[in-house]
């Protein structure tokens, strides 16, 4: 029997799997055949910060696996990012053990890809209250209108009287234009629907921006210090936080700090806020908060969008306004929120993020800091620098786009092996406490509705006018629902915390912005799908393995995936078949006494799954 010389995901070769706490002793072992006639073996480590390389000699041990001998060494690392491989000399020359396309090491005569090692602050922790829970994302204007009277609403906003009307997609359509149609969803409305959220199993509500702003998405902040008048006021926010807390639900807010709106008290290009502001007053206290290169019309704007002037996060005055003792972050934590989601976190400099974490954790040690990062957050490079989001001084965790993309791709087109590899890569690269608080979404305000993505076979080609006319056919809708259930079973059972985008559980469809931001269809929900999601929520609550249980792949091929989650308190087995052909799976030995929890039943210790069928069993 042949064995691989190294496997970074096997504790036979590593004493500590995944990212490693700083100064934690890590034993690495290499397994080499006796016929290799090895003289010496070395661990080679590259420090990502300066690309320096060092070698640590490995000692031959008296431990053998058949004809294979172990070589090992113990190492400790300060916080940082490292890359490693192995080198050995032998009677046949010099060889390297390099990384293959997955976690396995292979022998090579030349240098190649190295394994990643993330080392994080040994004191790094994340909020326990979120682990094992469920996030529910709400676009505030579109969830529920409490009917309460709105006051001081600017006259240049279009208030839509038809809750079921599709969002406006035309940019030049008079007052009712893209971004300027409001449906009146508010904080009081969310409070009224807390029992509904509780029934879904929700433990955390993530709200898209609620600050005063002059577009319905509110990512163009006009005043961080005020709740937007259409949503309510500070008292409404306090009430929502207090009532939600009683239901076991915490509220987190969307913090947009890389830019403001041009129509804001800070920039004030339109003059809405008088004669002040950075654009209209060269001596304004806010001028240095922005990046002017040819005052006043030449300034850096977010992705070139002139209505979104970029802020200068290196400016001490701006940074203190956001992160200071009496800054925006701490103000809203004092009002009762449970944390912050950071818009485009990868566009915020390290210095700013370091101060942000200090401010948030000083004010409320168990507050949650979630970052928008679309790629692997452990090794991302942005603005010419390797980022350190998950090493203990910045974010708690991130929005998990790698999982979302892999789940959707698997359910729609196949690739269970790719999905499994994606999960294991994240588990290997991220600190465990960040893994347990990942936001595992399938859809957000920035993507097409997951039901549409799964139901349609096209490539989403077409402008907004075309998209506004699209609706799933009966076949596409039913196909989408079937696939969505399979995807949700995976989403709800992988490491991390599942996140529902409001209305996905009710069967809402639609392409990207603005159609993914339609109103929740109260009274017109897909009741069967809604019941499905409520049952999934109960399973998460009842199975403690979802809090921090380890992940083990049992089966992963083109059309099926099966895996277990295990903790000291419980364990769960999950299997999903996305293929057209039925599959028969033997239930793992330790689950044979379990009863069916959800999906297909177990018969004679076997599970037969047809297309898009699933099974969850646990004890």
C-alpha positions in Angstrom: 0.0 0.0 0.0 1.3 3.5 -0.9 1.0 6.5 1.4 1.3 10.1 0.7 4.3 11.8 2.2 2.1 14.6 3.7 -1.5 15.6 4.1 -2.2 19.1 5.7 -5.7 18.0 6.7 -4.8 14.8 8.5 -3.7 14.8 12.1 -1.4 11.9 11.3 0.8 14.6 9.8 -0.2 17.7 11.8 -0.8 17.9 15.5 -3.0 20.9 15.0 -5.3 21.2 12.0 -6.4 24.4 10.4 -5.2 27.9 11.3 -2.9 27.9 14.4 -2.8 30.2 17.4 0.4 32.2 17.7 3.1 30.5 19.9 1.2 27.2 19.8 3.6 24.3 19.4 2.8 22.6 16.0 4.3 19.2 15.1 4.6 18.5 11.4 5.5 15.0 10.2 6.7 13.7 6.8 6.2 10.1 5.8 8.9 8.6 3.5 9.5 5.1 2.2 12.6 3.2 3.3 13.6 2.7 -0.3 14.0 6.4 -0.7 17.2 6.1 1.3 16.7 9.5 3.0 19.7 11.2 4.5 18.1 14.4 5.9 14.6 16.0 5.7 13.8 19.7 6.2 10.7 21.8 6.8 10.9 24.9 4.6 9.0 28.0 5.8 8.4 31.2 3.9 7.2 34.3 5.8 4.7 36.0 3.6 5.5 39.5 5.1 9.0 39.6 3.8 9.3 36.4 1.6 12.2 35.2 3.8 12.8 31.5 3.8 14.1 29.3 6.6 14.7 25.6 7.0 14.1 23.5 10.1 15.7 20.1 10.2 13.3 17.2 10.8 14.3 14.2 13.0 13.8 10.6 11.9 11.6 8.8 14.4 11.3 5.2 15.4 7.7 5.2 14.2 7.0 3.4 11.0 3.8 2.8 9.0 4.6 -0.4 7.2 7.6 0.4 5.1 7.3 4.2 5.7 9.2 6.1 8.3 8.1 9.4 9.9 10.3 12.5 10.2 9.1 15.3 12.4 9.8 18.6 14.0 8.1 21.0 16.4 7.7 24.7 15.5 6.1 27.8 16.8 5.1 30.9 14.9 4.3 34.5 15.7 1.0 35.9 14.2 1.2 36.1 10.5 0.8 34.2 7.2 3.3 31.5 6.2 3.9 29.1 3.3 5.7 25.8 3.7 6.9 22.7 1.9 9.5 20.1 2.6 12.9 19.1 1.2 14.9 15.9 1.6 18.2 14.6 0.4 18.8 11.0 -0.4 21.0 8.5 -2.2 19.1 9.5 -5.3 19.5 13.2 -5.0 17.5 16.1 -3.7 13.7 16.1 -3.7 10.8 18.4 -2.6 7.4 17.5 -1.1 5.0 20.2 -2.6 1.3 20.8 -2.5 -0.9 19.1 -5.0 -4.3 20.4 -6.2 -5.7 19.6 -2.7 -4.2 18.9 0.7 -1.9 16.1 -0.4 1.8 16.4 -0.7 3.6 14.9 -3.6 7.3 14.3 -4.3 8.8 16.5 -7.0 12.3 17.1 -8.3 11.5 20.8 -8.5 10.0 23.4 -6.2 6.3 24.0 -6.6 3.2 25.2 -4.7 3.5 25.5 -1.0 0.9 24.8 1.8 -0.6 27.8 3.6 -0.4 28.2 7.3 -2.5 31.0 9.0 -1.3 32.0 12.4 -3.6 34.2 14.5 -3.5 36.0 17.8 -3.7 33.4 20.6 -6.3 35.7 22.4 -8.6 35.9 19.4 -12.2 35.0 20.2 -15.5 35.6 18.4 -19.1 35.9 19.9 -20.5 32.7 21.3 -24.1 33.9 21.0 -24.0 33.7 17.2 -22.5 30.1 16.9 -25.2 27.6 16.0 -27.7 30.3 15.2 -29.3 31.8 12.1 -28.8 35.2 10.4 -31.7 36.9 8.6 -30.8 39.8 6.3 -33.3 42.6 5.8 -33.3 45.4 3.2 -35.3 47.7 5.5 -37.4 49.5 3.1 -38.9 46.3 1.7 -39.6 44.0 4.6 -42.7 45.3 6.4 -44.5 48.7 6.7 -45.8 49.2 10.2 -48.2 51.8 9.0 -46.9 54.4 11.4 -46.9 58.0 10.3 -43.6 59.2 8.8 -42.5 62.8 9.4 -40.0 65.2 7.8 -39.7 63.0 4.7 -38.0 64.9 1.9 -40.3 65.9 -0.9 -38.0 64.5 -3.6 -38.7 60.9 -2.6 -41.2 58.8 -4.5 -43.4 56.9 -2.0 -44.8 53.8 -3.7 -48.4 53.0 -2.7 -48.4 49.6 -4.2 -46.5 47.1 -2.0 -46.5 44.5 -4.8 -45.1 46.7 -7.5 -41.7 45.6 -8.9 -38.9 48.0 -8.0 -38.2 50.8 -10.4 -35.3 50.0 -12.8 -35.2 53.1 -15.0 -32.7 55.8 -14.1 -34.5 58.6 -15.8 -38.2 58.2 -15.1 -39.0 61.4 -13.3 -39.4 61.3 -9.5 -39.9 57.5 -9.5 -36.4 56.6 -10.7 -33.9 53.9 -9.9 -33.0 54.1 -6.2 -35.7 56.7 -5.4 -38.7 54.5 -5.0 -39.6 53.8 -1.4 -42.1 51.3 -0.1 -42.2 52.4 3.6 -40.7 49.4 5.3 -39.5 50.5 8.7 -38.0 49.5 12.0 -41.3 49.3 13.7 -42.4 46.9 11.0 -39.5 44.7 11.7 -40.3 44.8 15.4 -43.9 43.7 14.6 -42.6 40.7 12.7 -40.2 39.5 15.4 -42.5 36.5 16.2 -42.3 35.4 12.6 -38.5 35.6 12.7 -38.4 33.7 16.0 -40.5 31.0 14.3 -37.9 30.7 11.6 -35.2 30.1 14.2 -33.5 33.5 13.6 -31.0 34.6 16.3 -29.4 37.6 14.4 -30.9 40.2 12.1 -28.5 42.0 9.8 -30.0 45.2 8.5 -28.8 46.9 5.3 -28.0 50.6 6.1 -30.5 52.5 8.2 -28.8 55.9 8.4 -30.2 59.0 6.8 -29.5 58.8 3.1 -31.1 59.9 -0.1 -31.4 56.6 -2.0 -33.5 53.6 -0.9 -30.4 51.4 -0.6 -28.9 53.9 1.8 -25.3 53.1 0.9 -24.8 56.8 0.2 -24.9 58.0 3.8 -26.1 61.5 4.4 -25.8 61.6 8.2 -24.4 58.7 10.3 -25.9 60.3 13.4 -29.5 59.9 12.3 -31.8 57.0 11.5 -33.4 57.7 8.2 -36.8 59.4 8.7 -38.7 56.8 6.7 -37.4 54.0 8.9 -38.2 55.8 12.2 -35.8 57.3 14.8 -33.4 56.3 17.6 -36.3 55.4 19.9 -37.5 52.9 17.3 -34.1 51.4 17.0 -33.7 51.1 20.7 -37.2 49.5 21.0 -36.4 47.0 18.2 -33.1 46.0 19.8 -34.8 45.6 23.2 -37.7 43.6 21.9 -35.5 41.5 19.7 -33.2 40.7 22.6 -36.2 39.3 24.5 -36.8 36.9 21.6 -33.2 35.8 21.7 -32.4 37.9 18.6 -29.6 40.5 18.2 -29.6 43.3 15.6 -26.4 44.2 13.6 -26.1 47.2 11.4 -24.5 47.8 8.0 -21.5 50.2 8.4 -20.6 52.0 5.2 -17.3 53.8 6.0 -15.3 53.7 2.7 -17.5 56.4 1.2 -20.5 58.7 1.9 -23.1 60.2 -0.4 -22.3 63.4 -2.2 -25.8 64.5 -1.0 -24.7 64.5 2.6 -24.0 66.8 5.5 -20.3 65.9 5.1 -19.9 66.5 1.3 -23.1 68.4 0.4 -22.6 68.8 -3.4 -26.3 69.4 -3.9 -26.7 72.0 -1.2 -29.4 70.1 0.6 -27.6 70.9 3.9 -27.0 74.6 3.3 -23.7 76.2 2.5 -21.4 73.9 4.5 -19.8 70.6 3.6 -16.5 69.6 1.9 -17.7 70.3 -1.6 -19.1 73.8 -1.0 -16.8 75.2 1.7 -13.0 74.9 1.2 -12.6 75.6 4.9 -15.1 72.9 6.0 -14.0 70.7 8.8 -15.0 67.8 6.5 -12.8 68.7 3.5 -9.9 66.6 4.6 -12.3 63.6 5.1 -12.3 63.3 1.3 -9.7 62.8 -1.4 -9.8 66.0 -3.6 -7.2 66.3 -6.4 -8.7 69.2 -8.2 -11.1 71.1 -5.8 -14.0 71.0 -5.8 -15.0 68.8 -8.8 -12.0 66.5 -8.9 -12.2 63.9 -6.2 -11.9 60.1 -5.7 -15.2 58.3 -5.9 -16.1 54.8 -5.0 -15.6 52.7 -8.2 -15.8 56.0 -10.1 -19.4 56.7 -9.0 -19.4 60.5 -8.5 -22.4 60.4 -6.1 -20.2 58.3 -3.7 -17.1 60.3 -2.7 -14.5 58.2 -1.1 -13.6 59.0 2.5 -10.0 59.3 3.7 -9.7 56.6 6.4 -6.2 57.7 7.1 -7.5 61.1 8.3 -7.4 61.2 12.1 -10.5 63.4 12.3 -12.6 61.1 10.2 -11.2 58.0 12.0 -12.0 59.4 15.4 -15.5 60.4 14.2 -16.2 56.7 13.4 -14.0 54.9 15.9 -13.5 57.3 18.8 -14.9 57.0 22.3 -18.0 59.0 21.3 -17.8 57.9 17.7 -20.5 56.3 15.5 -19.6 52.7 16.2 -19.9 53.1 20.0 -23.0 55.3 19.7 -25.1 52.6 18.1 -23.6 49.8 20.3 -24.8 51.9 23.3 -28.2 52.1 21.7 -28.4 48.3 21.8 -27.2 46.8 18.6 -25.2 43.6 18.7 -22.5 44.4 16.1 -21.5 45.7 12.7 -21.4 44.4 9.2 -18.7 46.3 7.3 -19.5 47.2 3.7 -16.5 46.6 1.4 -14.3 45.7 4.3 -11.4 44.9 1.9 -11.4 48.6 0.9 -10.7 49.8 4.4 -7.1 50.1 5.4 -5.5 48.0 8.2 -5.0 50.9 10.5 -8.7 51.9 10.3 -9.8 48.3 10.9 -7.5 47.9 13.8 -9.0 50.9 15.5 -12.5 49.8 14.6 -12.1 46.5 16.4 -10.6 48.2 19.4 -13.6 50.6 19.6 -16.2 47.9 19.1 -14.8 45.3 21.5 -14.0 48.0 24.2 -17.6 49.1 24.1 -19.2 45.6 23.9 -16.8 42.7 24.1 -19.2 40.2 22.5 -20.2 42.4 19.6 -20.0 40.8 16.2 -17.7 42.3 13.5 -18.6 40.9 10.1 -16.8 41.9 6.9 -17.8 41.9 3.3 -15.0 40.0 1.6 -15.9 38.0 -1.5 -12.7 35.8 -1.7 -10.7 33.8 0.7 -10.2 36.3 3.5 -7.1 34.6 4.9 -4.8 35.4 2.0 -6.5 38.2 0.1 -4.4 40.9 -1.5 -6.1 44.3 -1.9 -4.6 47.7 -2.7 -1.2 46.1 -3.1 -1.0 44.5 0.3 -1.8 41.1 1.9 -4.6 41.6 4.3 -4.9 40.3 7.9 -8.7 40.3 8.4 -8.9 37.1 10.4 -5.8 37.1 12.5 -7.4 38.6 15.6 -7.0 42.4 15.3 -9.8 43.2 12.8 -12.8 41.1 11.8 -14.5 38.3 13.6 -15.6 36.7 10.3 -16.8 37.4 6.8 -19.6 36.8 4.3 -18.9 33.4 2.9 -19.1 33.8 -0.9 -16.8 30.8 -1.5 -19.4 28.5 0.1 -22.3 30.2 -1.6 -20.8 29.9 -5.1 -19.8 26.3 -4.5 -23.3 25.2 -3.2 -25.1 26.9 -6.1 -22.8 25.5 -8.7 -23.1 22.0 -7.2 -26.9 22.0 -7.0 -27.3 23.4 -10.4 -24.5 21.8 -12.4 -22.8 19.2 -10.2 -19.4 19.0 -8.6 -19.7 17.6 -5.0 -15.9 17.1 -5.0 -15.4 20.9 -5.7 -17.8 21.8 -2.9 -16.1 19.5 -0.5 -12.7 20.9 -1.4 -14.0 24.5 -1.0 -15.2 23.7 2.5 -12.0 22.0 3.5 -9.9 24.9 2.1 -11.8 27.4 4.3 -11.5 25.2 7.3 -7.8 24.9 6.8 -7.1 28.6 6.2 -9.5 30.3 8.7 -9.3 30.3 12.5 -11.8 28.0 14.1 -13.6 30.8 15.9 -14.0 32.6 12.5 -15.3 29.5 10.9 -18.0 29.1 13.5 -19.2 32.6 12.9 -19.1 32.7 9.1 -22.1 34.2 7.4 -23.2 31.4 5.0 -25.6 33.0 2.6 -27.0 31.9 -0.8 -28.3 35.3 -1.8 -27.9 38.9 -0.7 -28.9 42.4 -1.8 -25.9 42.3 -4.2 -26.9 39.1 -6.1 -29.9 37.8 -8.0 -32.4 35.9 -6.0 -31.2 32.3 -5.4 -34.5 30.9 -6.6 -34.0 32.7 -10.0 -30.4 31.5 -10.1 -31.4 27.9 -9.5 -34.5 28.0 -11.7 -33.2 29.6 -14.8 -30.8 27.9 -17.3 -29.7 31.1 -19.0 -26.6 33.1 -18.1 -28.5 36.2 -16.9 -27.7 38.1 -20.0 -29.9 41.2 -20.5 -30.2 44.8 -19.3 -32.5 46.0 -16.6 -35.4 46.5 -19.0 -35.1 42.9 -20.1 -34.8 41.6 -16.5 -37.9 43.6 -15.5 -39.9 41.4 -17.8 -38.6 38.1 -16.7 -40.5 35.6 -14.5 -39.9 32.0 -13.9 -42.1 29.6 -15.9 -44.0 27.0 -13.9 -41.4 24.4 -14.7 -38.5 26.7 -13.9 -40.1 27.7 -10.6 -40.7 24.1 -9.5 -37.2 23.2 -10.6 -35.8 26.2 -8.6 -37.8 25.2 -5.5 -36.5 21.6 -5.7 -32.9 22.8 -6.1 -33.3 25.5 -3.4 -34.3 22.9 -0.8 -31.2 20.8 -1.6 -29.0 23.9 -1.4 -30.6 25.1 1.8 -30.0 21.7 3.5 -26.3 22.1 2.7 -26.2 25.8 3.7 -27.9 25.1 7.0 -25.5 22.2 7.9 -22.0 23.3 6.9 -19.7 25.0 9.4 -20.7 28.5 10.1 -24.0 30.3 10.4 -26.6 30.2 7.6 -28.0 33.5 6.5 -31.5 34.0 4.9 -32.1 37.0 2.6 -35.6 38.1 3.5 -38.2 36.5 1.3 -36.0 33.6 0.0 -37.9 31.4 2.4 -41.2 32.6 0.9 -40.3 31.9 -2.8 -39.3 35.5 -3.9 -37.6 35.5 -7.4 -35.8 38.2 -9.3 -32.6 39.1 -11.1 -30.0 41.5 -9.6 -30.4 45.0 -8.2 -33.1 46.3 -8.0 -35.2 43.2 -8.7 -33.6 41.2 -5.9 -34.7 43.9 -3.5 -38.5 43.5 -4.0 -40.9 43.6 -1.1 -41.6 40.6 1.1 -44.8 39.0 -0.2 -46.9 39.0 3.0 -50.0 36.8 2.4 -48.6 35.4 -0.8 -45.8 33.2 0.5 -45.0 29.8 -0.8 -46.3 28.1 2.3 -44.8 24.7 1.6 -41.3 26.3 1.2 -41.8 28.4 4.3 -42.7 25.3 6.3 -39.5 23.6 5.0 -37.4 26.5 6.3 -39.1 26.6 9.6 -38.3 22.9 10.0 -34.7 23.5 9.1 -34.5 26.2 11.7 -35.7 23.7 14.4 -33.1 21.1 13.4 -30.3 23.7 13.8 -31.6 24.6 17.2 -31.9 21.0 18.4 -28.6 19.7 17.1 -25.6 21.1 19.1 -23.1 19.8 16.5 -24.0 22.9 14.5 -22.4 25.2 17.1 -18.8 24.1 16.5 -18.9 20.5 15.3 -16.0 19.3 13.1 -16.7 18.6 9.4 -15.9 15.2 7.8 -16.6 14.4 4.1 -18.1 10.9 3.7 -18.8 11.0 0.0 -18.1 13.6 -2.7 -18.6 13.0 -6.4 -20.1 14.8 -9.4 -23.7 14.5 -8.3 -23.7 13.7 -4.6 -22.2 14.8 -1.3 -22.4 13.4 2.2 -20.7 14.5 5.3 -20.9 14.5 9.1 -20.6 17.2 11.8 -19.4 16.0 15.1 -18.9 17.6 18.5 -18.6 16.3 22.0 -22.4 16.8 22.5 -23.9 15.5 19.3 -23.3 14.5 15.7 -25.3 14.7 12.5 -25.1 13.0 9.0 -26.2 14.9 5.9 -26.5 13.5 2.4 -27.7 15.3 -0.8 -28.2 14.0 -4.3 -28.4 16.6 -7.1 -28.3 14.2 -10.0 -31.1 12.7 -12.0 -30.2 9.1 -11.2 -31.0 7.7 -7.8 -28.2 6.8 -5.4 -28.1 4.4 -2.5 -26.0 5.3 0.6 -25.1 3.1 3.5 -25.6 4.9 6.8 -22.4 5.3 8.7 -22.1 2.8 11.6 -22.4 5.4 14.4 -25.7 6.7 12.9 -27.5 3.3 12.5 -29.5 3.7 15.7 -30.7 7.2 14.8 -34.1 8.1 13.6 -34.8 10.2 10.5 -34.6 13.9 11.3 -35.5 15.4 8.0 -35.9 14.3 4.4 -35.8 10.7 3.1 -36.1 7.9 5.7 -33.5 5.3 6.5 -34.5 1.8 5.4 -32.4 -1.2 6.4 -29.5 1.1 7.2 -29.6 2.6 3.8 -30.8 5.8 2.2 -32.1 6.0 -1.4 -32.0 9.5 -2.7 -33.6 10.6 -6.0 -32.9 13.9 -7.8 -32.5 16.8 -5.4 -33.5 14.7 -2.4 -31.7 14.9 0.9 -31.5 13.3 4.3 -30.4 14.6 7.7 -30.1 12.3 10.7 -28.6 13.2 14.0 -28.2 12.2 17.6 
